[in-house]
Amino acid sequence: MGRDNETVPSHADAMAEGYVPLDSGHARLQELGYKQELKRDLSVISNFAFSFSIISVLTGVTTLYNTGLNYGGTVSFVYGWFIASAFTMIVALSMAEICSSFPTSGGLYYWSAKLSGPTWAPFASWITGWFNIVGQWAVTTSVDFSLAQLIKVIILLSTGGKNGGGYEASKYVVIALHGVILLLHGMINSLPISLLSFLGRLAAIWNVVGVFVLMIGIPSVATERASAKFVFTNFNTENADGISSKPYIFLLGLLMSQYTLTGYDASAYMTEETREADINGPKGIISAVGISVIVGWGYILGITFAVTDIHYLLSEDNDAGGYAIAEVFYLVFKNRYGNGAGGIICLVIIAVAIFFCGMSSVTSNSRMVFAFSRDGALPFSSSWRKVNKQEVPIYAVWLSVSISFCMALTSLGSIVAFEAMVSIATIGLYIAYALPIFFRVTLAQKDFVPGPFNLGRYGVIVGWVAVLWVLIISILFSLPVSYPITMETLNYTPVAVGCLLILVVSFWLISGRHWFKGPITTI
């Protein structure tokens, strides 16, 4: 395993012969056996922006704030965020090191193929790729569905709130909103990468500015604020659904933080469109996680200082129908000015951030579909790998949008089934993160050839910590979240992930092993 013997002309030789040497990412792509099919037009800032806007602390924290309040409350927020952040950065460092060596749109599944050796390469890339792409589709589904639900709450509060006769949209209206959002995301992702790059940077700016506006504005407007003692020491056990163990409750509360800190693999999928990708791809991964950790903690603190009655915020009888952050914003402005219009505007700021998050998620999905299809792993691969005149994988974009909509349809039958399916967005995705890292520290420990960014002698140690953390959270988030356990309260995460594993392995045994040989070079 190592780089091919073919050499790339030096800058001096290139100039002497009258041509400009290839961009380092382009050159490395050729070494790996792929021709340049996508337009390489992204800077390091644009690469970072896609991952940062997918992580989107405004999206993750807002969506699962109720979960954090239920399981530990403010202590789970403040301290759980740092625990999840520290280990997420370790995973990100390991991924960045591998990305520097293999800067292709195939990302994780390509890494698994190259790091597992010739014997295991087809199966390793197969299972990594399928967990990754299904996890990515689940992320898009959950993000856009959470936006549809937030719009539902915005409409409810704008028309008087639950206690004032406000309009409460049905599940059919919510799924229709979800469809419209996905349609818009498909149309945006059909635009040239130069425009997407601009929107990606705009999304990153919106997330940063939005966090600072809310973390400063909400506690400033609030007429009643929580004390520092409450924020840093209050441990809520009242809403933990029959669970009495504080350590157990605290660990369940980590889900909010870990769900938020996902999606930074987008930087890897955008490497074939990023200049000097072997350097800038890793920078995009690490900076997206690092900055998200800082601004995320600020957002959590700012909002939590406006929390004074956890029980009421979680009650379905409040004006926001139990949507905690929406109720916080609404009450803060209503108590100060006599109406909650300012709170609704704050929710619109978050809604725009979530919209950008879903947009970037579809971008990441489509690049993964393009790469996986280029290697023939998906049914009808010849269609999904096509690019249009703007060098955009247009069919991959609309496939991702369509599947995400189909996934959301499960909410019409059972919200339990829907929650089980989107749980793959956290666990399934992190399993895909861990597989190439595992191969790097085991089968490829002696043969791994690092790129410009590498961890040196610490690479193996950091890799093992990353793998162990993913194992821990996979077990943790599969544990029961309430007692007694019934069909309604059962945690279906292990069922969903287990079914995905069975389907992927069965597909491999029945069909895939006969024709899928791993990544196929195009040069």
N, C-alpha and C positions, 0 to 999 in steps of 0.2 A: 504494500500500500504506500504510496508516496507519489510524488509528482512525476509526470512522464519525463523521459529523457529529452524530449524536444525543448529547445531553448527559445526564449523570446529575445529578439534583438535588443541590445542595450540602447539607451537614448542616443549616445554618441554615434553608434553604428547606424541607427535609424536615420539620424539627421544627415549623415554622410551619404547615405543611399537615396536621400531625397524623399523620405516619407516619415510621418510622425508615428512614434511607437504607440501601441495599443494602450488604452486605459488598463490599469493593473487588474481591475475586476474582469474586464473583457478578455484580457490575456489569460487569466486563470480559468475563465469559462472555457476557452478554447483548449487549454491543457486538459480539462475534465471531459472534453469530447463533445461540447455543445456549440452550435453556431448561435450568433446573436440574432434573436428573432424579435425581442421586445426593445423598445426605444430606451436607451440608457441616458436618461435625462434628469435623474433625481440627485440632489445634493445630500450631504450628510444630514442637514436640517430637515429636508423633506422625508428622508428615510426615518429619522427619529419621530417626526410628526405623525406618521401613520401608526406606529406602535403606541405612542403616547396617547393619541386620540382613541385608540381601541382600549387601552387600559382605562382611560377616562375615569378618574376618581369621582367625578360628579355623577357618572352613570352607576358604578359599582356600589359606592357608599349609599347613594340615594335609594337604589333598588333594594338593597338588603339591610337598610337601617333598622327595619322592624325586627329582622333576625337578630341583630346585635343587641337590641333592647330586650328582646325576649330571653336571650341566653347570656346573662351576665351584665347587661346594661353598659354603663359608662366605663367600667373597668375593662370589659372585653374590647371596647373601642380603643381606649388609650394605650393599653399594654399589648393587647392582641395584635394591633396594627404593627408594632415594632417586631414582634416575634415573626409574624408572617412575612414582613418586609425583609428581615435579615436573611431568612432562608430562601426567599424568592430571589434576592440578589445573588445568592450562591448558585442557584439554578441558572440564572441569567448569565453569570460569568462563564459557567461551563458551556452554555449554548453559544456564547459569543466566541469562545475559543475555537469551537468546531466550525462555526460560521465563517471565521477568518480563513480556515483551510479549504472549505467547500462553499464558496459564495454562489449558489444556484437557487433558482426559484423552487426547486424540489425540496429545499430545506431539510426538515427532520427526516423524511423517509430516505432521501438521498444520502444523508449522513449515516443512517443505519446501515444502508447497503455497503458503503465504503468502509465502515468501521467494523463490520461483523465478519468480513472475509468472504472469499468466493463461495464457500460451501453454504453459509447461512444467509448470504446477501439477498436472494430473492424473497425468502420468508420474512426476514428482518425488515426489509423495506416495505413489504406488503402489509404487515400488521401495523407498523408505525404509520404508514401512509393512510390506512383506513381509519385508525383511531384519530389521526390528526384531522382528516377532512371531515369526518362526522362530527368531531368535537368543534371544529370551526363553524360548520353549519348550525350546530346547536348554540354557539355563541351568538351568531347573527339572529337566530330565532329568539333567544332570550332577551337580547338587547332591544330589538325592534318591538317585541311584545311588551316589554317593560315601558317603552315609550308610548305605546298605544294605551296602556293602563294609566300612565301619568296624564296623558291627554284627557282620558276619562275623568280623572280627579280634577284637572283644571276646569273642565266643563262643569262639573258638579259644583265646585266652589264659586265659579263665575255666575252661576244661576241661583245662588242662594245657599248652597251647602246642604248637607243631608238633613239638617234640622230646620232648614228654611225653605223646603220644597224644591230643592235643586234637582236638575235632571241627572239621573244616574243611568248611564249607558248600559245596555245589555251585553252579554258575551258575544252576541252576533255583531253588534256595532264595534266592539273592541277588535274582533277578528277582521272586520272590514277596514278599520283604521290601520291595522297591522299590514294588510294587503296593500293599501295605498302607500304606506311608508316604504315597503319593500319595492314597490313599483318605482318610486322616486329614486331610491338607491340604485336600482338597476339602470335607470336613465342616466344618472350622474356618472356611474361607472362605465358607461358606454362612451364617455368623452375622452379625448386624448390625454395621455399621462401628464402633459404639461399643465392642463387645467386641474386635473386631480391633484397634482403636486401643490398647486396654489391653494386648493380647498383643504388639503391636508395640513398645510402650514396655518391656514386660518383656523382650522379646528384646534390645533395645539394652542394657538394664542387665545382662542375663546375659552378653552378649558382652564388655562392659567389665570386669565383675568376673571373668569367666572368664580373660580375658587376664592380669589382674594376679595372680590365684591361681597360674596356671601359670608365668608368667615369673619369679615370685619363688620359688614352691614347688619347682619341678623342680631348678634349680641349688642350692637350699638343701639338699635331701635328697640330692643326688648325692654319693657318696663320692669320686668322681674327676671333676674338672672340666677342661675345656679351658682353655688359657692364652689371654690376650688376644691374644697374637701369632698363635695358631692361628685364633681367631675372625675377626680382622681382616686376616690376610694369607694364610691357607691357600687354595690354588687347586687344586681336585681335577680332574685330567685322566684318572684311571685308568678311570673308568666312562663315558667319552664316546663309546664305540662307534666307534672308528676315526677320530675327529676329533682332530687334533693342534694346530690353531690356537687359541691361548688367547683372542684377541678373539672368534673365532667361537663358542667354547664359552661365553664370558661372555654374549654376546648371546642365545644359546639359553636360558641360565639366567634371562633376564628374564621368561620365560613365566609362572613362578610368581607373580611380583609383578603382572604385567599381568592375569592371569586373576583374581587376588584383587580387584583394583581395578576391578570392573565392577558394573553393576546400580544405580548411583546415579541413573539416569534414572527410577527408581520414583517419586521425588519429583514428577516432572513428571506422571506418570499419576494421581497422587493429588490433583492440584490442584483438581479439581472437587468434592473432598470436604474440602478444606483451607480454613480461614478466612484471609482476606486472602492468597489464593494468589499474587497477583502479587508479593508481598513474601516470603511464607513458603516458597513453592516453591523459589525460588533459594537461600534460606537453608538449606533441607533438603539440596539438592544439595551445596553447598559445605561445610557443616559435616560431612556424612556422609563426604566424601572426606578432609577435613582431620583429623578425629578418628581415622579409620581408618588414616591414614598414621602418626600418632603411636603409637597402641596396637599397630599391626601391627609396627612396628620393635622395640618393646619385647618383643613376643611372640617374634619371630625371634631376638633377642639372648638372651633367657632360655633358650629351648630349645637354641640352638646352643652355649651354654656347657656343656651336658651331653653334647655330641657329642665323642667321642674316637676312634672307629674307624668311619670312613665306609664302608669296604669291608664290614665285618660288618653294619652297619645295613641295607645294600642287598642283602645276601645272602638268597636265598629259603630258606636253611637255618636262619635264626634262628627263634626262637619265634613271632614275629609274621608269619612267612612273607614277609619282605622289606618290610613296611610300616614305614618308618623311624621315624616319630614314635612309633608304638605300641611299637616295640622300645626306644626311648629311655626312655619312661615306665616300661615294664615292668622294664627293667634297673636304673633308678635306685632303685626301691623294693625290688627283689629283692636288690640288693647291700647296701642299708642295713638292711633288716628281715628278709631271708630269704625273702620272698615278694613277688609283684608285684601284690597286691590294690590298693595305693594307686595304682599306674599305671593299672589298669583303671578306677578311679574317675575319674581324670583324663581318660581316654578318653570316659567317659560325659558329663563336662562338655562336651567338644567335640561329642559326638553330639547333645546337646540344642541347642547353638548351631547346628549344621547343620540340625537339624529346624526351628528358627525361621527360618533362612535360606530353606529350601524353602517354608515357609508364606508368608513375605513375597513370595517370588518368584511364587507362584501368585496372590497378590493383585495384583501388578503385571501379570502376564499377563492376568488377567481384565479389568482396566480397559483395557488396550490392545485386547483383543478387543472389548469393549463399544464403544469409540470407533471402531474400524475398521469394525465392523458398522453403527454408527449412520450411517456414510457409505456403506454398501452395498458395501464392498470384499471381504468374505468370502462364500463360498457360503452360502446360507441365513441371510443377515445378519439377517433379521427375527426369527429365533429367538435369536441370540446377543446381541442388543441389549436383550432384555427384562430388566426388573428386577422383583424380587418385592416383597411388602408392606414388607419391611425396607429397600427401596431398594438391594438388592444384585443385581448382574448375575449371577444364579445359573447360567444356562445357559453363560455365558462361563467361569465357574469350572470347570464340569465338562468343557467342551470342552478347556480347557487341561490339566486333569488327564489326560484320555483320550489326548490327543496326546503328552504327555510319556511316558506309559506305552508307547505304540506305538514311540516313538523308542528307548526302552531295550531293546525286544525285539531290536534288531539285535545286542546283545551275545551273544545265544544262538547266532547264526550265526558272527560273527567279532568279536573284540574290536578288531581293526584298523578294521573298518567302524564300530563304535560310537565309537571315538576320533576318527575322521574326521568323523563326524556331529556330535559335541559340540564339535568345534573351532570350529564356527559360533558357539558360545557366546561366544568371545572376538573372533574376527575379524569375523564377521557382525554382531555387536552394535556393534562400534566403527565399522564402515562406516556403519551406520545413525546413529551419533552424528555422524559427520563430514559426512554429506550436507547437513543443514540449515545447519551451520556454513559449509560451502563456499558454499551459496547466499547466506548472509548477507554474506559478504565479497566476492562477485562480483556476481550479478544484483541483489541488494538493498542493495549498499553505500551508495548515495545515498538510498534510500527507506526504510530500516529506521527504524521509530519505536520507540525504546527504552521500556521500562517503568520502574517505580520503581528497580529494580536495573539498573545498566548500567555498562559499562567505559569510557564516554566515548570520547575520541579513541584509546584503546588497543584498542578492541574489534576493529578490523580486524586489527591486528598479532597480537593474541592468537588470533584466529580462524584466521589463516594458519598459525601455529605448531601449533595443534591439528590442522588438516587434514594438515599435513606429518607430524606424529607418527603419526597413524593410517595414513598411507601407508607409513611406515617399518616399523611393526610388522606391517602386513599382508604386506609382503614378507618381513620377518624370520621370522615364524612359518610361512611357507610353504616355507622352505629345508629341505634334508635334515637330519635329526637324527642320522643314523648312516651309516657307510660300511663296506663297499660297499653300494650301494643295491640292494635286492631287493624283491620283492612284500611281504615281511613287514616290511621296514624303511623302505619308502617313506613319506614324509610326505604323507598324503592330504588335508591341509588345503586346498591350492589346488584339488584335485579336488572336495571337498565344497562349497567356496564358489563355485567355477566352475559346478558343477551347479545350485546354488541360483540363481545369476544367470541361467543359461540358462532354467531353468523359469519364473522370474518374468517375464523379458522375453518369452518365448514366450507365456505366458498373457496378457500385455498385448497382444501383436500379434494373437493369434488371437481373443481375446475382450474383454479388459478395456477396450481403447481405444474400444470401441463403446458402452459403458454407464457406465464409471466416469469421473466428471467432477471428482473431488477431493472435499474436505470439503463436506458438504451442511448448510446451516444449518437449524435446527429452529424458528426464530422468523421 
